[in-house]
Structure formats: C-alpha cells, structure tokens
Amino acid sequence: MTFAEVEQAKLTGTGCTWLGGPDLSRRFATKEYRGVLKRRGQIVPLRPAPGAKEVFPYTYHQWVGGGMTIIVEDTGRIVGRGPENVETIATLRLIENGRSRSWAGRLNCGS
C-alpha cells in the first residue's frame, strides 16, 4: 500500500499501520473509525467490528469489511520507538468464509 493510497483513504496522522512480508510493506492502515486493507491489489475499506477493543488511541483490534474480519494480535513486544510512534511485533489474522489465515509482522502506531 502506497502512502498516496493511505492519503486517499484519509488515514494520515495519528493511527496504526501493519507492516508485513519480507519487505515489511504497509498492508493495513487505520485511523479512528476508518481502516483499509490492501488485498489482491485492491483497497478494501474497513470499520471497527462491533465490540472491538482499542489497541492504541483512536484505533481498534478487530475490523470488518468486504466480507472479511481482520484481527490485529499485538504482542506488546516493542521493536522500535520514535519520538511519536511505537512499533511492536503483531500478527494480522484474516477470517473469510469460515477460514482463517495469519501473517507475522509489525504494528506501527503513532502520529
């Protein structure tokens, strides 16, 4: 997911981004009550799932949209920190049609 795609979804500023794959590229971004997932080259809009818990101010651990549920499983283990952000080890889980897949990566939250 490019920064331009994040800007187009109005998700810049304080929020979280999940980074995965061998190049730790941006795959999922959230801000307040909005989120997006890049899947098969398409940007899928997401919203917090009913009853989702906050994992960082202004974002949530569980999202729904496009017939999918996305769950961010944050370990809380810090691997990077900046003046306005923190990066932790996190798993992104996708549930669709009763099937679940997970990917290891990092959750970067801040402003």
N, C-alpha and C positions, 0 to 999 in steps of 0.2 A: 504494500500500500504506500503510495507516494504521499509526501507532505501536502501536495496540491489536492489530493483526494480527501485528506483529513480536513483541510481548509474548506473544501466544497461542502463537506458534511457539517461544517460549523462546530468542529471539535477541538480547535486550538485553544490553548490556555490551560487552566487547571483541570486535570483529569488523569487518565491512565492509558497506557499503551502496552499491549502484549507483544513481545518480540520472540520469534521462533525460527526454526530451521537452521541449517548450517551457517547462514549468514546473519542470523538474528534480525531478520527483516520484520517490519511492522505488519501485523496480520489482523489486529483488532484494536480499536480505539474507543474510548468512552469519555463523556463529559456530562455531568449532571444526569439528566434523564434520557440522554441520547447515546447511541453507540452504533458502530459499524463493524462488519467483518468482511474481509476480502476473501472471496471464495470462488474458485474457478474463474478468476479474472473479473468478477463482478463485485460491486459494493452492495452488501446486504444491510439495510437499516435494522437496528435492534432497539428494544426498550427494556427497562428492568422487568424481570419476572415478578409476578405477584409474591409478596413476602420476602423479596431479595434483601440480603443484609448489605450494609455499607462496608466496603473494604478499604476505602480511602474517602476523605471528604468529597462529596459530590459524585461518587460512583459506586457501583454495586457488584456483587459476586456472581449473580445469575441474570442472564439476559435471554430474551426470546425475540424471534422474528424469522421470516422466511421459512416457517415450518420447522425451525430448529430451536434448541435450547443450548446456550453457551454457558458453561460454568468455569469460573476462574478459581482455581485451587491454589491459593497463595501460601507458601510455607512460612513466610515471615523472615526467612534467612536472607539477610542483606548482603548483596554482592557489589553494590555500588551506591554511592551517595554524592550528591552535589549540593550547592547552596540552596536549591529549591526543589530537589527531587530525591527519590529513593528508588533503588532497583532491587527486586527480590527474585528468588527462584520461584517459579509458578508453573502450574500445569493448566493448559486450556483443554477443556473437555467439550466435545460437540455431541449432542444427542439428537438423532433424527430417525424417524420411522422405527423407534424402539431399539436402535443400535447406537452404541457409544464408541467414540474414538477419542484418544487423548494424545497431546503433544507436550513435551517438556519445553520450557522457555523461561523468559523473564518478564516480570511485570514492572514497568517503569511508571511511577506516579509522581506528579508534581505540577509545577506551573512553568 
